[in-house]
Amino acid sequence: MNKLVTTVLLGTACVTGCTQMPLKPNTETVAVKLKEAGYATALIGKWGLGTETTTGAPNLQGFDHYYGYLYQVFAHNHTPEYLLENGGFVAIAK
């Protein structure tokens, strides 16, 4: 995943393995490159490379819109209480 998201080879990426370490500011992500080319970008699903309060938040890494999980462990629960959309909480009805 790191190669696709950050355009660097695995093993040389700033995030490797299964950690909750956020991406660093000014990381060159695919989303940043797509925006530079004039595309709109969105992330739907599991991110795990930074939460809404870190430098790895999707909106700080080139994504115009995101919806889903930002925490690795939330993806283990098939019935979460909420998802995140652009920094806000979206409650999931049970």
Backbone torsions as a table, in degrees:
resi	resn	phi	psi	omega
1	MET	NA	-40.1	-177.5
2	ASN	-58.6	-38.4	-179.7
3	LYS	-62.1	-42.8	-179.7
4	LEU	-69.3	-45.6	-175.5
5	VAL	-73.9	-42.9	-172.5
6	THR	-105.0	-2.5	-179.8
7	THR	63.2	22.7	174.8
8	VAL	-121.2	161.6	179.9
9	LEU	-72.8	144.5	174.4
10	LEU	-57.2	145.6	-178.1
11	GLY	93.3	-26.2	176.0
12	THR	-109.0	-3.0	-179.7
13	ALA	-73.1	156.5	179.4
14	CYS	-73.7	-16.9	177.3
15	VAL	-124.2	119.5	176.6
16	THR	-133.0	157.5	179.3
17	GLY	75.1	-161.8	-177.4
18	CYS	-107.3	76.2	-178.7
19	THR	-118.4	172.6	175.8
20	GLN	-112.7	32.7	178.4
21	MET	-80.4	131.9	-179.4
22	PRO	-76.3	154.1	171.5
23	LEU	-63.5	151.0	179.3
24	LYS	-78.3	156.1	175.4
25	PRO	-58.2	148.9	177.8
26	ASN	64.7	22.1	173.5
27	THR	-67.2	134.4	-179.5
28	GLU	-82.7	95.6	179.7
29	THR	-95.4	164.4	176.0
30	VAL	-60.2	-37.6	179.4
31	ALA	-60.9	-41.3	177.8
32	VAL	-61.4	-45.3	-180.0
33	LYS	-63.6	-40.5	178.5
34	LEU	-64.9	-40.7	177.8
35	LYS	-63.1	-40.1	177.8
36	GLU	-60.6	-29.4	179.0
37	ALA	-87.4	2.4	176.0
38	GLY	96.6	5.6	-179.9
39	TYR	-85.7	151.0	167.5
40	ALA	-85.6	147.8	-175.9
41	THR	-126.6	148.1	177.2
42	ALA	-146.8	149.6	175.6
43	LEU	-124.0	121.4	178.4
44	ILE	-124.3	120.4	178.8
45	GLY	124.7	-144.4	-175.3
46	LYS	-93.6	127.3	179.8
47	TRP	-100.8	-71.8	175.4
48	GLY	72.7	9.6	178.8
49	LEU	-113.4	18.9	177.9
50	GLY	149.7	140.8	-179.5
51	THR	-93.4	178.1	-174.5
52	GLU	-63.9	-16.6	-178.2
53	THR	-107.7	14.5	-178.2
54	THR	-120.9	173.6	177.7
55	THR	-69.8	-12.3	179.2
56	GLY	-93.3	4.8	179.1
57	ALA	-55.8	138.6	-176.0
58	PRO	-53.2	-39.5	-178.8
59	ASN	-69.9	-16.3	174.8
60	LEU	-95.0	-2.1	-179.2
61	GLN	-117.6	24.8	171.8
62	GLY	101.6	-2.9	-179.0
63	PHE	-90.3	130.3	177.3
64	ASP	-74.5	-32.4	-175.4
65	HIS	-144.5	140.8	170.8
66	TYR	-141.9	151.5	179.9
67	TYR	-151.3	122.5	177.7
68	GLY	146.0	-145.0	-178.2
69	TYR	-95.3	139.7	170.7
70	LEU	-113.2	-8.9	-178.9
71	TYR	-111.6	130.1	-178.2
72	GLN	-53.2	-45.7	-173.2
73	VAL	-69.1	-24.3	179.1
74	PHE	-64.0	-29.8	-179.5
75	ALA	-70.0	-13.1	178.7
76	HIS	-81.4	-14.2	-178.0
77	ASN	-103.7	116.2	-177.0
78	HIS	-75.9	-9.0	177.8
79	THR	-130.8	72.3	-178.5
80	PRO	-68.8	158.0	176.6
81	GLU	-75.6	-28.4	-179.9
82	TYR	-156.7	163.0	169.3
83	LEU	-122.1	170.8	178.6
84	LEU	-113.2	139.7	176.3
85	GLU	-133.6	111.2	178.8
86	ASN	50.2	41.6	177.1
87	GLY	90.6	-8.5	179.4
88	GLY	-106.8	156.4	179.9
89	PHE	-88.2	137.0	175.2
90	VAL	-119.6	110.3	-178.4
91	ALA	-68.4	142.3	177.0
92	ILE	-105.4	121.3	-179.9
93	ALA	-69.0	137.8	179.2
94	LYS	-96.8	NA	NA
